[in-house]
Amino acid sequence: MMKALLVMEERRRADVYPDLVMERLAGLVEWLAPAMTRERLAADPGVLAEV
């Protein structure tokens, strides 16, 4: 129930503050990118040659 309320509040804010949503998405991408890179390196050490 609390999660649903949080989602509804986020959607309301998204309507009112689109810049805030873009900022949060950018933060999420910055947070996920290093983890995805580590995952790729663990899966294929040859990836270092691409970088």
Residue pairs with C-beta under 8 A, 6 or more apart in sequence:
13 20
13 21
14 20
14 21
40 47
41 47
41 48
